[in-house]
């Protein structure tokens, strides 16, 4: 899984955070709520593509109930920036097929995620996802 992300990495490699992104993708595709629980901070603030704000409880409930089911998740680009030793910002461009409340949604999306080291491990503390244009601009370092 990690190799998939390495192949789309832009800029400096960060094996630790790239591995976390691979774990997250795997948990999303499998609907593995226990693994998602370990990767997401209790303090999560996540803005969805419709502008709604979700907490960790909201996100886990959506996966547990089947309201959100990832069917395909193909990374196209991954960028990682470290902010000190305990924070990393990730920009991920991915082609997705997701069932949301029984309706199929697909397209290219841009995620921004903030990972922070807390309680001895890395967890997602914030994020945002939005539809991306067909030919998104790729920022170079």
C-alpha positions in Angstrom: 0.0 0.0 0.0 2.8 2.4 0.9 4.3 1.9 -2.5 1.2 3.2 -4.1 1.6 6.5 -2.3 5.4 6.7 -3.0 4.6 6.5 -6.7 2.5 9.7 -6.6 4.6 11.6 -4.1 5.6 15.2 -5.0 8.5 16.8 -3.1 10.4 15.4 -0.2 9.6 11.8 0.9 8.2 11.3 4.3 7.9 7.6 4.9 6.2 7.9 8.3 3.4 10.1 7.1 3.1 8.4 3.8 2.6 5.1 5.7 -0.1 6.7 7.8 -1.9 7.9 4.6 -1.7 4.3 3.3 -3.2 3.0 6.5 -6.0 5.5 6.4 -6.8 4.6 2.7 -6.8 0.9 3.6 -9.1 1.5 6.6 -11.5 3.6 4.5 -11.8 1.0 1.7 -12.3 -1.8 4.3 -14.8 0.2 6.4 -12.5 -0.7 9.3 -14.0 1.5 12.0 -11.6 0.2 14.7 -8.6 1.2 12.6 -10.2 4.6 11.8 -10.8 5.1 15.5 -7.0 4.7 16.1 -6.0 7.1 13.3 -8.4 9.9 14.1 -8.0 12.3 17.1 -10.9 12.9 19.5 -10.3 16.6 18.6 -11.0 16.1 14.9 -12.6 19.0 12.9 -13.3 17.9 9.3 -15.0 20.0 6.6 -16.8 17.9 4.0 -17.3 18.8 0.3 -20.7 20.4 1.1 -19.2 22.6 3.8 -20.5 20.6 6.7 -18.3 20.2 9.8 -17.8 16.7 11.2 -16.3 15.4 14.5 -14.6 12.1 15.1 -17.9 10.7 16.3 -19.7 11.8 13.2 -17.0 10.3 10.9 -16.9 6.9 12.7 -20.7 6.7 12.8 -20.9 7.4 9.1 -18.6 4.5 8.4 -20.1 2.1 11.0 -23.7 2.7 9.7 -22.7 2.3 6.1 -23.8 5.8 5.3 -20.3 6.3 3.8 -18.6 3.4 1.9 -15.4 3.9 -0.1 -15.5 1.7 -3.2 -12.5 3.0 -5.0 -9.7 5.3 -3.9 -6.9 5.9 -6.4 -4.2 8.4 -5.2 -3.0 10.7 -8.0 -0.7 13.0 -6.0 0.5 13.3 -2.4 2.4 16.1 -0.8 3.6 16.2 2.8 4.9 19.1 4.7 6.2 18.8 8.3 5.6 21.7 10.7 8.1 20.9 13.5 8.4 17.3 14.7 4.8 16.8 15.8 2.6 18.1 13.0 2.4 17.2 9.3 0.1 18.7 6.6 -0.9 16.5 3.7 -2.4 17.4 0.4 -3.8 14.4 -1.4 -5.4 14.4 -4.9 -7.4 11.2 -5.5 -10.0 9.7 -7.8 -12.8 8.4 -5.6 -16.0 6.3 -5.9 -18.0 6.5 -2.7 -21.5 5.6 -1.7 -23.0 8.3 0.4 -26.4 7.5 1.9 -26.9 5.0 -0.9 -26.0 7.3 -3.7 -22.9 6.8 -5.8 -20.5 9.8 -5.9 -17.4 9.8 -8.0 -14.8 12.2 -9.2 -11.4 13.7 -8.4 -11.1 15.2 -4.9 -8.4 17.2 -3.0 -7.9 16.4 0.6 -6.0 18.5 3.1 -5.3 16.7 6.3 -3.4 17.7 9.4 -1.7 15.0 11.4 -0.4 15.6 14.9 1.5 13.4 17.3 -0.6 12.9 20.4 -0.6 10.3 23.1 2.4 8.5 21.6 1.0 8.2 18.1 0.0 10.2 15.0 -3.7 11.1 14.6 -5.7 13.2 12.2 -6.7 16.4 14.0 -8.2 18.4 11.0 -9.0 18.1 7.4 -11.0 19.2 4.4 -12.1 17.6 1.1 -13.4 19.4 -2.0 -14.0 18.4 -5.6 -10.9 19.1 -7.8 -10.9 20.3 -11.4 -10.1 17.8 -14.0 -6.6 19.3 -14.5 -5.7 20.5 -11.0 -2.6 22.7 -10.4 0.2 20.8 -8.7 2.2 22.9 -6.4 6.0 22.4 -6.6 8.2 22.8 -3.6 
